[in-house]
Amino acid sequence: MKYSKLFIISVLLACISAASYAQELTYNQFIKLVAEKNAAYLAEKYNVDIATANVQAAKVFNDPELSVGYGNNEDWSLQMGQSVEVELSYNINFGGVRRARINAANSEKEVTEASVNAYLCNLRSEAGQAWAEAWRLRESCKVLEANVIDMEKIAQGDSIRLSVGDLGRTDAMQSKLEAQTLRHELIALEAEYMNALLNLSYLIGGEKVEGIANQGLPTSSNTYTEPGIYQTAEANRADLRAAELSQVLSENNMKLVKASRAMELGLSLGYSWNKEVRNEIAPAPKFNGFSIGFSVPLKFSNSNKGELNAARQAIMQSQQALLSARQQVHMEVAQAFNNYKTSKKVMEQYNGSILQDAKEILESRKIGYQNGENSLIEVITAQQSYQEVMQAYIDAASQCYV
């Protein structure tokens, strides 16, 4: 029984520790877990191992061929003897196929590594947006929850005022209805927040996320300029690097095709053992023979330029793809920079007096309503204005993270 209690206590402590970790998951911890545990990214990383194995496979040399033959010139009936022949042959390519094959495999590996890096960059971007969305929903829940609490207090006060005859039944019902409506909105918003946490959980390989740390979004003190961000993007975008390496791969594949069309020389070395011929008409002693030879294939297939033309078209395609990738990078960076500047302007406006003014107006309306100076509609209007201002500020902040 003693050991059972200790076991239960240890399990409970482990659960509490895991829950507190999940609730205090920071942005840096989250991004680290994305790179370590995201199932799709881990699957993509196997492509690098496969490409590495292909490089090793490309280093193989041509296999020699060994042939063994047996001949029987009716030895048992005409006594013409028997023979055994052994031949070793090897093909030599003068176009450097092996070197071209290795270069193509190395280029394929570099493209694969760049593609995996691009996948990770896109995954981190997606994870950052998912984190920003979860933060936005959490902050929105805080604002709406505060409004729900305020409206429920007003409804409770109106209920008391109704019981003593200081307030009409309609006004009391109105405040209660508004409190219930806001509560329903909060429930729906909290469900969206939980779904956002499930998305975070998916991005870190299914590990449970019960909440995010109570911290702001990651920001940077860097000052961004339009020419500078384009240069930085072209120097650091992994997808652009992958497009550049794809062009190199196409060129190496072209070299491999040309090397495969070069002349081949087949060398052969043979040895034969011949048994004594005991035929009375044409007797012959037993003897051993040696042979050496070479063969040159007649490459009539080289007249077919299909594979060569396909390789040329692949080079042109990779060049166009690289141009398209550069244009896409410029477009995405320009859009992101415009959104960033717009959100910054919005935040600068709200960081002034707008938030404070909206809060003061709401508090003033609530006090005025309690004193009988304002109507409930004025309180609701002020509350909606405050919520809209806070929501706009939260939305802008979620677009400014770095």
N, C-alpha and C positions, 0 to 999 in steps of 0.2 A: 504493500500500500504506500509505503514511503517513497519508493522509486516511481510509482505511478503519479504521485503528486508532483514530484520533481519534474517528471516528463511533461505533465500538463502545464506546469509553470513555464518551462523552457519554451514550449510551443507557443504559449500566449505571448511571452516576451518577444519571440521571433516574429509573430504576427504583428505585434504593436510596432516593432522596429521597421518591418517592411511597410506598414501603413504610413508611418511617419515619414519614411524615405519617399514614398510615392507622393505624399501630400507636399513635401518640400522639394520636389524635383525642380531644379533650376534650369535655365535655358542652356547653360554650358554643359550640364550633365545630360540634358536631353539630346543635344547635338552630338555629343560623344557616343551616346547609346545608339543613335541612328546609324553611325558609321560602324558600330561594333555588332549590332544585332538585327538590323533590317534584313529580313529574309530575302527580298528581291535583290538587294545589293550583294549579299553573300553569294547568291546564285550567279550574279554577273561576274563576280571575281573569279569564278572557275574558268571563265573564258581566257583569262591570262595564263592559267596553268595549262589549258589546252593548247594555247598558242606557243607556250614554251616547249611543250612536248612535240609540237609540229616542227619547231626549229631543230630539235634534236633529231627528229625523223628525217629532216631534209639533209642531214649530214651523211647519210648512208651512201656507200659506194655501190657501184654496179656489182651484182653477184656473178662470179664465174660459173660456167656451166661444165658439168662433168657428164660425159656420155660413155656408156659401155655397150659393146656389141659382140654378138657371138655368131659365127658362121660355120656351117657344116656342109661341105661339098660332097655329099653322099659318101662319107667316110666308111660307113658300115657296108655299103654295097659295092661302090667303085673304088674305095680306098683312096679318095682324092684329098683326104685330110680335113682338119678343123682349124678354126682361127678364132682368136679373141682380140678385140680392139678396144683401146681406151683412149679417149680424147678429152682434152681440157681446153675450153675456149673462153674468151673474155672480150667484151665490146668496149671500145674506147671512143668517147665523144670529144670532138675537137672544138666544140662551141662553148665549153665551160658550163655545161648544164648544171652540174652539182653546185658550183659557185653561184650561179644565177638562182638556183632553187633555194639555197641558203639565204641569199639576200632578200628574195621574195618572202621567205618565212620570217626573217627578222623584221621586215617592214610590216608584215601582218601582225606580228607581236606588238610592235610599237603602236599601230593603229588600235589594236585591242586594248592596250594599256591606256591610251588616250581616251578611248570610248568609255572605258570603265571609270576613268577620272571624271569625264563629262557626266556620266550617270550619277556619280557621287555628288558632283556640284549641283546638278538639277535636284537630286534628292534632298540635299541640304537646303536648297532654296524652297522646295515644297515643304520641308519640315519647319523652316522659319516662318513661312506663311501660315502653316497650321498652328504653330505656337502663337503667332500674332492674333489669329482668329480666336483661339481659346482665351487669350488674355482679353481681347475685346469683349467677348461674351461674359467673362467673369466680371469685368469692370461694369458692364451694362447691368448685370444682375445686382451688383452692389448699389448702383444708382436707383434701379427700379425697386429694390428691396427697401431702401430708405424711404422712397415715396409711399410704398405700401404701408410701412410702419406709421408714417405720418398720417395717412388717410384713415387707417384703422383707429388711431388715437382720436382723430376728429370724429369718426363714426361712434366710438365709445362715448365721447363727450356729448355728441348730439343725442345719443340714446338717453343719457342722464338728463339732459336739458328737456327732452321730450317728456320724460317721466314727471318732471316738476312743472311742466307747462310753459317753459321758456322758449320752446321751439315747436314749429309745426311738424305734423307727421310726415308731410311730403319732403321737407328738407332733411329730416332724419333718415328717411328711406333713400334719398338721393345720395347722402354721404356713405351709407352702408353699401349701396349698389356700386358706387365708385371704388370703394375699398375692395369689394369682391372682384370687380373687373380687373383692377390692378393685380390682385392676387393671382387670378387666372393667367394674366400676361406673364407674371413672374414664373409661374409653373412651366409655361411653354418655353420661356427663355432659359430656364434652368435645364430643361430637356435638351435644348440646343447646345448648351455648355457641356452636358454629359456626353453628347454625341461627338463634340470636338475633342473631349478627352479620350474617347474611344479611337478617334483618328490618330491621336498622339500615341496611344498604345499600339496601334497597328504599325506605326512607323518605327517603333523600337522593338519589333519582333514579338508583339503580343504581351509584353510585360505590362502589368496593370498600372494604370495611372489614375489616381483618385483625385488629383488636384495639382496645380502648379504653384510654384513658390510665389509668395506675395512680394513681387519685385516688378520694377518697370521693364519695359522692353529694352533690349540691347541697343545702344546708340554709339555713335562715333563722333569724335571732336574734329574729324577731318573736314576741310573745306573743299567741296567738289566743284570743279570747273568743267565746262563742256568739252574742250579739246582734251583735257587730261583724262576724263573718264573713257573716251574712245581709245586712247593709247593704252590705258590700263587694261581695258577689255580685250583688245587685240593681243596683248602680251600674256594675258592670264586665262582667257576663256579656253577651257579644255575642249569644247566641241569644235572650236576653230582650229585648235592644234590637231584634232583628229582629222579634220578635213584636209589640212596641209599634208599630214602623213598619208592620207588616202591617195593623194596625187603621187607621192613618192612610190607607194605600193603599186599603182597602175603602171608607172614607168618601169619598175622592177619586173612586173609581170610581162611587160613588153619584151624586156631583155631575155626573160626565160623562154618566151615563145620563139624568139629568134635563135636562141641557143639550141632549142630542141630541133630546129630545122637544119642545123649544121651537119656536116659529114660525120659518119661514124665508121670506125674501122674495127672489124672483128678479127682477132688473132686466135689461132688454134694450134695446139701441140698434141700429136697423137703417138701412140705406141701400139704395135700389133705383135701378137705371137701366133705363129703358124706351125701347125703340126706337120710332121713328115708325110709326104705323099708316097704311098706304096703301090700305086697303080703301075702295072708293068709297061704300059704304053707310054706314059709320061710321068716317070718318077721324079721326085724333088725332095731335097733335104728339108728338115725343119729349119725355120729362120725367124728372126725378129725384125720388125720393120719400124722405122720412125717416120713421122710426117710433121710438117709445119706448113701453115697456110694462113691466108688472110681473106677476108670478105668485105666487100663494100656494098651497102644497100643502094639500090637505085631509087632515089627519092623522087619518084614521080608525084608523090603526094604534095611536094612543095609547090606544085603548080596551083594548088588550091590555097587561095589567100584568105579564106574565111577567118581562121583563127588569128591571123596577123591583123586583118582589118578590125576584128572585134577588139583586139588589144589596143589598137590606135583609137577606136571610138571610146574605149574605157578611159584612156588618158584625157581625151577631150571632155568627157563627162565629168571626170574628177576636177578638171580645171573650172568648169562651169559651176560645179557643186561648191568649190572653194569660194568663188565669187559670190554665189548665193549666200553662203555661210557668213561672209564678211558683211554683206548687206543686211542680213538678219540680225547680226550682232549690233550693228549701228542702229537699226530700227528699235530693237529691244532696249538698248541702253538709252536711246533718246526718249522712249516712252517712260521708262523707269525714272529717268532724271526729271522729266516733266511732272510726273506724279509726285515725286519727292519734293520738288520745289513748291507745288501747289499745296501739298500737305503741310510743309513747313510754314507757308504763309498763313494757313488756317490756324495752325498751332500758335503762331506768334500773336494772332489776333485774340485767340481765346485765352492765351496766357496773360493778357492785359486785364481789363476790368470786366469783360463780358461775363465770365463765370461768376465772379463775385457779385456783380449786379443782379444776375439771375437768381442767385441764392438769397440775396438781401430782399429782393422783391417777393420771393416765395415766403420767406419768414415774416415779412411785413403783412402779406395777405393772410397768413394763418393767424397772426396775432389780431389783426383787424376783424377776422371772422369770429374769433372767440369773444371779442368785445362787442360784436354786433355791428361793426362798421362796414364790413364787406359781406358780399354774398358768397355762397358756396361755389357758384360758377366762377367767380373771380379767383378763388383759391385753386380750383381745378385748372383754370387757364394758366395761372402762374406756375403750377406744378408741371403742366405739360410743356411750357416754355423752358423751364429749368431742365427737364428731362431731355428735350430736344437739343438744347445747347450742350449738355454734358455728353449726349450721344454723338453729336458732331465732333466734339473734342476727342472722344475716345476713338472714333473712326479715323480721324486725322492722325492721331498718335500711332495707331496700328499700321498706318501706311508709311511711317517715318522711321521704322526700326532699321537697323543696319546689321 
